[in-house]
Amino acid sequence: MSTPGHHTRREIFSQPEVWAATLARLQKQSAALRAFYAEGRYDALIFTGCGSTYYLALAAATASRPLLGLPTIGVPGSEAWLYPEGVYPPKRRTLLVAVSRSGETTETIRAGEAFLAAGRGDFVTLSCYPDSTLAQMGALNVHLPEAQEQSVAQTRAFSALYLATVALVALWAGQEELLAQMERLPQAAARLLERYAELPAQWVHRETLDRFYFLGSGPRYGLACELSLKMKEMSLSHSEPFHFLEFRHGPMSMVTPSTLIVGLLSEANRAAEQAVLEEMRARGAQVLTLAETNADVPLQSGVTELVRNALYLPIGQLIAFERALYNSLDPDHPHNLNAVVTL
């Protein structure tokens, strides 16, 4: 019998290799991927997914908007399926990008079917299982089999799929420099996991903690949502995500000395974000920071902010993993959850 969290831990620590394989796979297909977008002439871009991949859609949309210059949003698959009038711009040629680890999530499949039936534009899919239903539906289907997982809670699948969306958009935008910088991420992730693998346990193996907040803004808000979800799924802890400055507008009333706030700090707006953390620290919260430099976990990636966002994920995932172990839970088998949600 394997030890609790055996698969999840292995999948978290395998991310550098999986990221390298993901980027190599996309590089081999780069000419076809560029040509697909160039021929589309789209008026809007929408990312969709469910659960973790909905949060991926939020992060991908925010990152894509300045690169492509298109109206871009991220929505849950259920909203795209059941409330299309509130999602799709009328009479606009739309590119819908659906992301699903399994490729069998009902709402995402239904959203794609409805989108195609209405003739709204082109459909792109990203998934980890090439033989899945979703992976056969798009005009373009991107498969990442190296990111497949045995665990229920997504870790390497999420980060590889997120990395793939950023690379895809960089290809579509003709941003060769961003693509070159992404090649440095696997090594940077390996270095982070080697240096800071023990840090999460030091922070969350504490009886005094009873609530967790993950703060991130811009593209990092979707990542903060995902890390908060990992904390809920794996450890059954009270956890919520917020944009940095939004935390002042009510949520800070929950801050006590038993609070841990994890801040995904940017460079461009660090002063404003750091001020929130210092205010919460003064109110008694414990604060753990991740940033390029001068943080509890310095990323030290040497790449631009948009590219480095994936590096916030491995240590953030370990925070949830270690809290689950502290709570005597098995991260491989979260309570009430299955790997695939079908209706």
N, C-alpha and C positions, 0 to 999 in steps of 0.2 A: 504493500500500500504506500503510495507516494505521500510525502509530507504536505501539510496544508500550503497552498499557494505555489506548488512546484511548477506548474505550467505557466502561471501568470508571471512568476519571477523570471523564468527562462525567456518568455516572450518580451518582457520589458528589456532585459539585457541583450537580446538579439537585435534590437533596433538598429544599431550601426550597420550591421551586415544586411539587414532587410532594406534599409534606406539606400545603400549602395546598389543593391540588386534592382530596386525600383527605378533609380535614376538611370542605370544602365539599360533597362528595358525601354524606358521612354526615349532615351537617346537613339536606340536602334530604329524607333518608329518616328523620329522627329520630322522627317520630310513629309510623311503622310499626315501627321498631326497638324503641321503648319498649313498644308494645302487644304485640309478640311475646313479650317476656320476662314481662310482667305476666300474661299468660294461661297461662303454663307451669306455675307452682307447682312448682319443681324442688327436689330434695333434695340434689343434688350437681352440680358443674360440673367438666368435664374438658376440657383443651386438649390437642390432639395435632397432631403434624407430624413431619417427617423432616429430619435434617440441621439446617440453619439454623432451620427452623420448629419443630423440636423444642426448640431453645434458646429460641425465641420463646415456645413453650408454657410452659416453666419460668418465664420472666419474667412472662408474663401471669397465670399461676396465682397466683404470689406477690403480684402487685399486686392481683388481684381478690378474694382471700380476705377482707381487712378491709372492703372496700366492700360486698360482697354478703352476708357472713355465712354463706356456704355452705362445706362441705368442698370444696376445690378443689385439683386436682393437674394437672401437665403430664406427659405420657408420650409416648414415641415411637410413631408409627403402627404399627410392627411389634408392639409389646407389646400395644397395644389390639386388634390383629387376632389375634395368635397366643396371647396369654395374658390373655383378657378377665376370667377369674376373679380375677386379681390386680390388676385395674384398676378394675372397676365395683363399687360397693357393691350387695350383693344386695337385691332387692325395693325399690329406691329409684328414683324418677323422676329420671333424669339428663339433663343438657344436655351434649352433646358438641359442642365447637367444633373443627373441623379447619381447619388453615391450610396452604396450599400455593401457592407462587408460580405454578407451571405448571398446577395442578389435574389433573395426570396422574400423580403419584407413586403407584406401585402400592400400597405399604403403607397410605398414607392412604386411598385409595379402598377397599381391602379392609376397613380398620377401619370405615369408614362403612357399608359394605354389611352387615358382620356385626352392627354395632350396631343397624341398622334391622331386620334379620331377627329379632333377639332381642327386639325391642319394648322396648328399655330406656328410651326417652324421645325427645327431639327432637334433631335434627341441624342444626347451623349450619356453613356453610362460608365461608371467606374466601380469595380467590384473585385473581390479576391478569388472568386470561383468562376472560371471560364464557362462551365457547363450550366450555370444557374439561369433561371428564367430571365432576369433583368439583363444579364450579360449578352443575351441574343437580340435584344429589342432595339438598340440604338443604331443610328446611321454611323456612329463611331462608338466602339466598345473597348474600353481600356481594362485589361486584366492584370491583377497583381497577385499571382498565386503564392509568391514568396511570403506574403504577409498573412497567410491563413493562420488561424489560431485554434487551440483546443479550449482555451478559457472562454467563459461567458462574457466577462467584461472586456471590452476592446482596449488594447494597448498598442501593440505594433501595427495592427490593422488600421487603427485610427490615424496614427502618425504617418504611415506609408501612404494612405489614401489622401491625407491632407497635403503631404509633400507632393504627391502626384498632381493635385489640383493647382498648386502654386506653379509647378513646372509646366503644366499644360498652358496656363494663362501666360507665363513668361514666353513660351514658344509662340503662342498666338500674337503676343504683343511685339515679337521680334527683339526681346530683351536678352541678347546673348550673354551680356555681362552677368545678369542674374543667374542664368543657367550655369555659368562657369563657377560662380560663388557657391551654388548648391552642391557642387561636387566636394566641397570642403566639409559639409555637414556630417557625414558619417564619422569622420575622424574626430570632429568636435564633440559629437555625442558619445563616442567611446571614451574620450578623455573625461567628460563630465561624469559618466557612470563609474569610471575608475576612481576619480578623486572624491566624489560626494555620495557614493552608494550608502555609506553608513549614517549620513547626516539626517535623513528623514526619521529613522528610528529614534535618534536623540531628541528630536522635536516632538514626536507624537506618542512615544511610549510614556505618557504622563497621565496619571489619574486625574489631575486637576483640569484637564481639557474636556469640554462638553459641547463645543460648537466650533465650526470651521467656516471661514469665508474666503473665497478666492476672488481677487480683484484683478481685472484686466480691461483695457480700453482699446478702441480701434480693432484690428484683427485679433488682438489677444483677448477680447471679451468672449468670443466663441470658444477659445481655448480654456479660459477660466470656467466657462459653463461645463465643458467636458471634464475638467479635473474635479470640479465639484460633484459631477455625476459619478465619477469614479469613487469618490469618498463615500457617497451614499450607497452605491452598489456593493462595494467591497466590504465596508466597515459598518454599515447601518448607522452612520453618524448624522447628526444635524449639520447640513452643509448647504451653503447658498453662494451663487456667484453674483457679482455686481460690477458695473463700470465704476472706476475709481471714484469720481466725484459724486456719482449717484449714491454712494454709500453714506454720504452725509445727510441725505434727504430721507431720514426715517430709520433705515437699517442700523445706524450707529447706536440707536437706543438699546440694541441687543448686546452691545459690547460689555464684557465683564472680564475679570482676570482669568476666567476659564475659556476665553476666546483665543483662537489662533487665526490670524489673518495672513494669507499667503498672497503677496503682491507680485504680479508679473509686470515689472517696470519697463517702460520704454526709455529711449534716449531723448526723442524729440520733445516729450512732455513730462520728463522725469520730475521736474521741480514741482509741478502741480500734483502729480501722483504721490510723490514722496511726502508732500505736506499732509495729505490725507492719512498716510500711514503714521506719521509722527503725531498727528492729532489723536488717532486711535490708541497709539501707544501711551499717550498721556492720560487717556481714559481707562487704562489698565490692560489693554489687549497685548497679547504676545504677537510679534510680527516676524515673519520669515520672508525674505526678499530674494527674487531672482532677477538678474539684470546683466547687461553686457559686462559691466565693471562695478566695483564698489558695492557688493551685495553679499548676502549670506551664501548664495550660490552664484558666483560670477561665471557667465557663459563663455566669455573670452573667445568669441568665435572669429572676430575679425571680418565679418561679413555684414552687409547692409541689414537694416532692421527687418525689412520684409522677409528676407531669406532666413534670418535666424529664428523666427518665431517657433519653428518646430522644436527647437532646443529646450523650450520651456516644458515640454511634455514628459520626458523620461523621469526626471526627478519629481515632478508633480505627481506622476503615476505612483512612484515609490512611496510618496507621502500617504496616499490612500492604502496602498498595499501594507505598509507597516502598521497603520492604524488598525487594519483588519486583523492582523496577527495579534496585536495588543489586545483586541477585543475577543480573542479566542475564536475567530471566524476563519473560514477557508476562502481566500480570494478567488480560487478556481470555481467555486460553486456559490454564487451570491443567492441570498434568500429570495424566493418567489420568482426568479428570473430564468429565462431560457435564452440560448444564443440567437435564436431567430423568432421574431414575432409574426405570426400569421393569424389572420382573422377568418 
